[in-house]
Amino acid sequence: MLPTTHNFMHQLIEQTVQVGDVTVDGTTANGINTRFLATRVGQSGRVLSYTATKDNANAAAASLFMSGLSERVTLLGKTIDRQFTTELGHQTQARIAIFDYSSTAQNEQDRPIDYLDQIDRVLPRLTHGGLLIVQFSQTPSDWEAFMDTLLAADYKQAAYLTETTQAYLIERI
C-alpha cells in the first residue's frame, strides 16, 4: 500500500530531523505539522511556526499547550517576511521547512500571492542536507517555473504525487 503524501512527509521528517534541530512550519494552518515537528526536535530544539490568521494561531497555541509542546514552538501570527532571518537567528539554519497548501492541512485556499518569495527566504537558510517540503492539492502554474530556476549544483529535487496531493521536495546540497 502506498503511503499518503501526509504519511510520506512525516516519514521524511522522522528520518531527517534530530533532537536539537531548528525547523520551520511556514503554513501552520491546523497545526498538525507544527505539533509533529515539535515532537521530533525534543526539548533542546525549536520550531518556528507561521500562521496568517488569528483563528489558526489560537487553535495551534491551544493544541500545543494541551500536548505539552508549547515551549518548543515559537508561534508567529504572520507570514514569512524580511524579518525571517532575525526570527530564525542570524547564525541559525533550519533542518527542515514545510509549506503545506493541501487539503490535509486544511490550508489549500490560504496560499498567499507571495508564497514563492517566502520560499526564497527559507531555502538559503536550510542546513546542507536540509529539506524543503511543499505540498499542494493543486499545483500552481508558477511552481514549475520556480523549480526550474534552482541550480542543480545547489539543490536536488524530487516529487511524490498521489491522486489528491502533490509533495515537492528540495534538498539543499
Order of alpha helices (4+ residues) and beta strands (2+ residues): alpha-beta-alpha-beta-alpha-beta-alpha-beta-alpha-beta-alpha-beta-beta
